[in-house]
Amino acid sequence: SFHYQHPAAVWLLVLLAFGVVGLSGVLANRARVRERDPMWYTFATIALLLAVIFAAVFGDMNFWYNLQPFYDIQNLNTYPSVNPAREKGQQLMDAGRVYFADGTGLDMRRAMGFKNLDLYCVAPIVHGSEQLASYDFWAVGVNCCSGVSSDFRCGEFNNPHARSGLRLMRDDQRPFFRLAVQQAEAAYNIKSTHPIFFYWMQDPVAEMNAYRDDGFKYYLLGIFTHFAFNLFCVVCAVVGFSKIGQY
C-alpha cells in the first residue's frame, strides 16, 4: 500500500489537490471578471473542492479502520503452538497472529470490564486450569460484557474450535484494555507483567482478509457514491442554470 509505506507523500498529494482547487478558484474569479455570470466555473471549483475533501476524509477513515490494521498485522510475526502457561508476553511482543496450543481457552472466572463511555472487556487466555505466574495473554472486545466476572461475550468466545488470537492494533483502545487488566489484577489477586491483547477467534487469516476486503469494498463504494452525487449535482446545475439563462 502506497499510503502505508509513504504516508507523508500521500498527504503531499492531498495538498497538491487542494492547490489544484485553488487554481480552479483563481480561474473562476478571472472568468467572473471577464463574463457577467460565469456559473459553470464556480460550480466546477465547488465540485472539485468537495471531491478532494470527501476523498481525503473518507479515504483516510477507510485506511485507518480497515487497511492499516491489515498491513500492521501482516508485518508482524506469526507464532504457532503458544502455551500461555510457559510463554511470556515479553517473548511475543512482535506477534500479530498467535495460534495457541491444544487445551488453551478463556478463563471466564477472571474476566473484567473497564467503563469509559464504551465498556472495554478482557479475559485471560490460559492453558487448562493451571495457575499462571503472570497472565500476559488477554482476549479483548468492546461492549461485549457487563463488567463482572464470568460475563465475557467477545469474539468467538463460544466457538469450541477457537484457539487463536489476532493482535489488537488500535492504539486508542489499548490504554483502556490495560486499565481493565489492572482492575482484574486487583480483583482476582493475579499478576500481568507484559499484557498482550488479542481478538479471540478460530481463523485469524480469514479475519485479516476481511479487513482487506472491507477496505476495497468501501473504496469502491466511495467512488460510485460520489459519482452518483456529482451526477445529481450536475443535473441540478443544468436545470438551475437553464432557468436563469446561463446554460
PyMOL commands that set and color helices and strands:
alter all, ss='L'
color gray80, all
select helices_A, chain A and resi 2-5+7-34+39-74+89-92+108-110+174-188+204-243
alter helices_A, ss='H'
color red, helices_A
select strands_A, chain A and resi 77-82+95-100+104-106+112-115+119-127+137-142+164-167+196-201
alter strands_A, ss='S'
color yellow, strands_A
deselect
rebuild
show_as cartoon
